[in-house]
Amino acid sequence: MSITTHCEYPAIAKDASRDGFAVLVHAKAPALAPAAAKAARAPLDLVMVLDVSGSMGGRTLALLKQAVGFVVDKLGPHDRLSLVSFSCDARRLTRLTRMSDAGRASTERTVESLAAGGGTNIKEGLREAAKVIDGRRYRNAVTGVILLSDDQDNYTLSSRFYNQDVATDYMLVPPSLIRTGDGSSPPIHTFGFGTDHDSAAMHTIAEATGGTFAFIENEAVIQDSFAQCIGGLLSVAAQEARVAVECVSPGVRVRSIKSGRYKSRVDANGRTAAVEVGELYADEERRFLLFVDVPKAGATDDVASLMKVSCTYRDVATGQSVDVAGEEVAVKRPVEAPEAEPDVEVERERLRVQAAEDIAAARAAAERGEHAEASEMLSRRRMALRQSPLGASGDAGCAELAAELGELSERVGDRREYDLSGRASLLCGMSAHSQQRTSVKVGRARYATPAMREMVDLSVKTREQQQQQAQAQPSPPSRTTMPPPPPPSAATAALAKNLVRRYHRFLRLK
């Protein structure tokens, strides 16, 4: 991993103090291994928990089978996969099976046998997944769970039944799968499909386990959404990553950290701080804003060292712990500091954090029924973003963020639109921004890594090939071109005439 830092301004005047001086800490995971070395990647234990209730029938089930088949095809011989289906209850369809040629063939037959029917019991599906994970005698280095559902749990009362504004839905998650901070439990990456799924529950399940929530609005991209997730899980490079900060100069103190959903800590006197980053995919990046109090400088201090930033993590490929020294953060202390624009990297992250906070606030307002306020809040943030110096300069990141805010604003303006797609869209954005990991629409994946993009490209090509093959197959003849049926045999004709005669005789007798 690499650690770099950026100060809000390059210099602070000697006789000036700054409260809340912004420092950006940028952590990046090791790059994806070359193609020749991909065989050395960490093997994966994957459990896929699939909704096969009645609403998943027809074309949707066919697309789900196709998507799961794509995942099966992309797993390697050292990866293991278990399939769990749920409707009224849950079934473990396959144990954790290595994706050798035989294991892949067996799993593909199981996928083809999936049939839809019954209600939706998400809790039982996750309980069965927990049994698979907890019952392992051997564990691969990486573990993940994928949960897909298009409906609300019909069997478990959520907190919304008690008239609370926001559902906790923790009761859907088995205790062994809830993340406690030691990193031992696997993330559950949830996929809510269509307009009837319980987005609040799916988002909370993901939050409770360190996973992501994705909203699949179009059934045609189920496979691409799975591909994006699998691209990450098959490229995990670091685990148990932790960023540590130690203030150097007297009087320098960390006031606060903007770390999203990542657990952060600042000690009582502000002299040390840390962020628990956890698992990172290859090439994945994390940015954290630290706000630091900087005192006046001494008369002879031309440069002031503010802090040292370091990182530790476990290399997944080797299993070894790695210490990254990082760098020392320093600012110039001239007698007079020249006028300067804020650092571009710091400003871009500040704008992103502000937008993420407003997305969460808009969701809270919409849940209270204040849809006009929620829409206006997002519109104001979009306008402020576009009018900022960075946004006005045509920065691509700002333009993408402004487009996201504009779309979300349109989806929360009234109750009907909010219930159909607004809530799920907001929660999807909150999931992505809070942990800086892509969970948004495949076409606009802000935090996607090269491995994720590569897997999505493979998925798109596979779908296009399948569509071309389907179109090339001759279609069955239409009713107007069907050949006439063969004439009945003499025995059949005689029997028919006899039945007609008996029927008419019966009518006369009546």
SULVEN-V656010 format. One record per backbone hydrogen bond with DSSP energy under -1.0 kcal/mol. CO is the residue of the C=O (numbers start at 0). NH is the residue of the N-H. If there is no record, write none. Layout:
co: <CO | CO>
nh: <NH | NH>
//
This chain:
co: <1 | 3 | 5 | 7 | 9 | 12 | 13 | 17 | 20 | 21 | 22 | 23 | 24 | 25 | 26 | 27 | 29 | 33 | 34 | 36 | 37 | 42 | 43 | 44 | 45 | 46 | 47 | 48 | 49 | 51 | 52 | 53 | 56 | 57 | 58 | 59 | 60 | 61 | 62 | 63 | 64 | 65 | 66 | 67 | 68 | 69 | 70 | 75 | 78 | 79 | 80 | 81 | 82 | 82 | 83 | 84 | 85 | 88 | 90 | 96 | 97 | 99 | 100 | 101 | 102 | 103 | 104 | 105 | 106 | 107 | 110 | 117 | 119 | 120 | 121 | 122 | 123 | 124 | 125 | 126 | 127 | 128 | 129 | 130 | 132 | 141 | 143 | 144 | 145 | 146 | 147 | 148 | 157 | 158 | 158 | 159 | 168 | 169 | 173 | 174 | 186 | 188 | 189 | 190 | 191 | 196 | 197 | 198 | 199 | 200 | 201 | 202 | 203 | 205 | 207 | 211 | 213 | 215 | 217 | 218 | 220 | 221 | 222 | 223 | 224 | 225 | 226 | 227 | 228 | 229 | 231 | 234 | 236 | 237 | 238 | 240 | 240 | 241 | 242 | 243 | 244 | 245 | 248 | 252 | 255 | 257 | 258 | 262 | 264 | 266 | 269 | 270 | 271 | 272 | 273 | 274 | 277 | 279 | 279 | 280 | 283 | 285 | 287 | 288 | 289 | 290 | 290 | 291 | 292 | 293 | 297 | 301 | 303 | 304 | 305 | 306 | 307 | 309 | 310 | 311 | 312 | 313 | 314 | 319 | 321 | 323 | 326 | 328 | 328 | 330 | 331 | 333 | 342 | 343 | 344 | 345 | 346 | 347 | 348 | 349 | 350 | 351 | 352 | 353 | 354 | 355 | 356 | 357 | 358 | 359 | 360 | 361 | 362 | 363 | 364 | 365 | 368 | 369 | 370 | 371 | 372 | 373 | 374 | 375 | 376 | 377 | 378 | 379 | 380 | 381 | 382 | 387 | 388 | 389 | 390 | 394 | 395 | 396 | 397 | 398 | 399 | 400 | 401 | 402 | 403 | 404 | 405 | 413 | 414 | 415 | 416 | 416 | 417 | 420 | 421 | 422 | 423 | 424 | 425 | 426 | 427 | 428 | 429 | 430 | 431 | 433 | 440 | 443 | 444 | 448 | 449 | 450 | 451 | 452 | 453 | 454 | 455 | 456 | 457 | 458 | 459 | 460 | 461 | 462 | 463 | 464 | 465 | 466 | 467 | 468 | 488 | 489 | 490 | 491 | 492 | 493 | 494 | 495 | 496 | 497 | 498 | 499 | 500 | 501 | 502 | 503 | 504 | 505>
nh: <27 | 25 | 23 | 342 | 331 | 15 | 296 | 293 | 291 | 7 | 289 | 5 | 287 | 3 | 285 | 1 | 282 | 36 | 37 | 39 | 40 | 141 | 79 | 143 | 81 | 145 | 83 | 147 | 85 | 116 | 55 | 56 | 59 | 61 | 62 | 63 | 64 | 65 | 66 | 67 | 68 | 69 | 70 | 71 | 72 | 73 | 74 | 78 | 98 | 45 | 96 | 47 | 92 | 93 | 49 | 90 | 51 | 86 | 84 | 80 | 99 | 103 | 104 | 105 | 106 | 107 | 108 | 109 | 110 | 111 | 113 | 53 | 153 | 124 | 125 | 126 | 127 | 128 | 129 | 130 | 131 | 132 | 133 | 134 | 135 | 44 | 46 | 188 | 48 | 190 | 50 | 192 | 160 | 161 | 163 | 162 | 171 | 172 | 176 | 177 | 144 | 146 | 213 | 148 | 215 | 198 | 201 | 202 | 203 | 204 | 205 | 206 | 207 | 210 | 178 | 189 | 191 | 193 | 220 | 221 | 224 | 225 | 226 | 227 | 228 | 229 | 230 | 231 | 232 | 233 | 234 | 281 | 315 | 279 | 313 | 276 | 277 | 311 | 274 | 309 | 272 | 307 | 251 | 292 | 290 | 288 | 261 | 275 | 273 | 269 | 253 | 246 | 266 | 244 | 264 | 242 | 240 | 236 | 237 | 283 | 28 | 26 | 24 | 257 | 22 | 254 | 255 | 20 | 252 | 17 | 300 | 332 | 330 | 248 | 247 | 328 | 245 | 243 | 323 | 241 | 321 | 238 | 318 | 314 | 312 | 310 | 308 | 305 | 306 | 303 | 11 | 13 | 346 | 347 | 348 | 349 | 350 | 351 | 352 | 353 | 354 | 355 | 356 | 357 | 358 | 359 | 360 | 361 | 362 | 363 | 364 | 365 | 366 | 367 | 369 | 368 | 370 | 373 | 374 | 375 | 376 | 377 | 378 | 379 | 380 | 381 | 382 | 383 | 384 | 385 | 386 | 391 | 392 | 394 | 393 | 398 | 399 | 400 | 401 | 402 | 403 | 404 | 405 | 406 | 407 | 408 | 409 | 417 | 418 | 419 | 420 | 421 | 422 | 424 | 425 | 426 | 427 | 428 | 429 | 430 | 431 | 432 | 433 | 434 | 436 | 260 | 443 | 445 | 447 | 452 | 453 | 454 | 455 | 456 | 457 | 458 | 459 | 460 | 461 | 462 | 463 | 464 | 465 | 466 | 467 | 468 | 469 | 470 | 471 | 472 | 492 | 493 | 494 | 495 | 496 | 497 | 498 | 499 | 500 | 501 | 502 | 503 | 504 | 505 | 506 | 507 | 508 | 509>
//
